[in-house]
Amino acid sequence: MTKKTVPTKAELNILNILWKVQPSTVRQVHEVLSLTQSTGYTTTLKTMQVMHEKGLVQRDESSRAHLYKAKESSGKTQNSLIKDILSKAFGGSKYDLVVSALGEKASSDEINEIRELLNTLEEQNKK
């Protein structure tokens, strides 16, 4: 994924499928998409072609049915999305992002996991 390329919601739906099962043909991706949303095969095909042009996926054209796979890992893509949201919606403030995310009421387990993460990060910063 190039620095400025942020996947759309439709592209993220496809990437989520590819991260689980790749490489995949358009048909395979479309079959999984069809389980949760109404979309035509040609729409899936066009979206994946655009994703290839944008550098979000790689395409193997060596066989009749082209095989697609995500160019970046889910973690890298998620980090890019977070950086984009952080910059655009929160003026770069990680604090504001976290406060907004937790405004939806976190469970006790989630709060404990976050507390453990913060303790670990604090320890790493001391070193």
C-alpha positions in Angstrom: 0.0 0.0 0.0 1.4 3.4 -1.0 1.7 6.1 1.6 -1.4 8.0 0.5 -3.6 5.1 -0.4 -6.3 4.5 2.2 -8.7 1.7 1.3 -12.4 2.4 1.0 -14.9 0.4 3.0 -15.6 -1.9 0.0 -11.8 -2.4 -0.4 -11.4 -3.2 3.2 -14.1 -5.8 3.0 -12.1 -7.4 0.2 -8.8 -7.1 2.0 -10.3 -8.8 5.1 -11.2 -11.7 2.9 -7.8 -11.9 1.3 -6.0 -11.7 4.6 -7.8 -14.9 5.6 -7.6 -16.8 2.3 -5.0 -15.7 -0.2 -4.2 -15.9 -2.9 -7.8 -15.9 -4.1 -9.6 -15.5 -7.4 -12.3 -12.8 -7.9 -14.9 -15.6 -7.9 -13.7 -16.9 -4.5 -13.7 -13.3 -3.0 -17.1 -12.6 -4.5 -18.6 -15.8 -3.0 -17.5 -14.8 0.5 -18.7 -11.2 0.0 -22.1 -12.5 -1.2 -22.7 -14.1 2.2 -23.0 -10.7 3.9 -23.8 -8.2 1.2 -25.6 -7.9 -2.1 -23.1 -7.1 -4.8 -22.6 -8.2 -8.4 -19.6 -10.2 -9.6 -18.6 -7.4 -12.0 -18.6 -4.9 -9.1 -16.2 -7.2 -7.2 -14.1 -7.6 -10.3 -13.9 -3.9 -10.9 -13.1 -3.1 -7.3 -10.3 -5.6 -7.3 -8.9 -4.2 -10.5 -9.0 -0.7 -9.0 -7.3 -2.1 -5.9 -4.5 -3.5 -8.1 -4.1 -0.1 -9.8 -3.9 1.6 -6.4 -1.3 -0.9 -5.2 -3.4 -2.5 -2.5 -3.3 -6.0 -4.0 -0.9 -8.0 -6.1 -2.2 -9.9 -9.1 -0.8 -13.1 -10.5 -1.7 -13.4 -14.1 0.1 -16.6 -14.9 -3.1 -18.7 -15.0 -6.5 -18.1 -16.7 -8.1 -17.1 -13.4 -6.0 -14.3 -11.9 -5.0 -14.7 -8.3 -5.0 -11.8 -5.9 -3.4 -11.2 -2.6 -3.1 -8.3 -0.3 0.1 -6.3 -0.8 0.4 -5.3 2.9 -0.4 -7.2 6.0 -3.5 -6.4 8.0 -1.4 -4.9 10.8 0.4 -2.5 8.4 -2.9 -1.5 6.8 -4.5 -0.9 10.2 -1.6 1.2 11.3 -1.9 3.3 8.1 -5.7 3.7 8.7 -5.1 4.8 12.3 -2.5 7.3 11.3 -4.9 8.7 8.7 -7.8 8.9 11.2 -5.5 10.3 13.9 -4.3 13.1 11.5 -7.6 13.9 9.9 -10.1 13.5 12.8 -8.1 14.1 15.9 -5.4 16.7 14.9 -2.7 14.1 15.7 -3.8 13.7 19.4 -3.6 10.0 20.5 -5.3 11.0 23.7 -8.4 12.4 21.9 -8.5 9.2 19.8 -8.4 6.9 22.8 -11.0 9.0 24.7 -13.3 8.9 21.7 -12.9 5.2 21.3 -13.5 4.5 25.0 -16.5 6.8 25.1 -18.6 3.8 23.9 -18.1 2.1 27.3 -15.3 -0.4 27.5 -15.8 -3.7 29.3 -13.9 -4.5 32.5 -11.8 -7.0 30.6 -11.0 -4.4 27.9 -10.1 -1.8 30.5 -7.7 -4.3 32.3 -6.1 -5.2 28.9 -5.6 -1.5 28.2 -4.2 -0.9 31.6 -1.7 -3.7 31.1 -0.7 -2.3 27.7 -0.2 1.2 29.2 1.9 -0.3 32.0 4.1 -2.1 29.4 4.5 1.0 27.3 5.4 3.0 30.4 8.1 0.5 31.3 9.5 0.5 27.8 9.7 4.3 27.8 11.7 4.2 31.1 14.4 2.1 29.5 
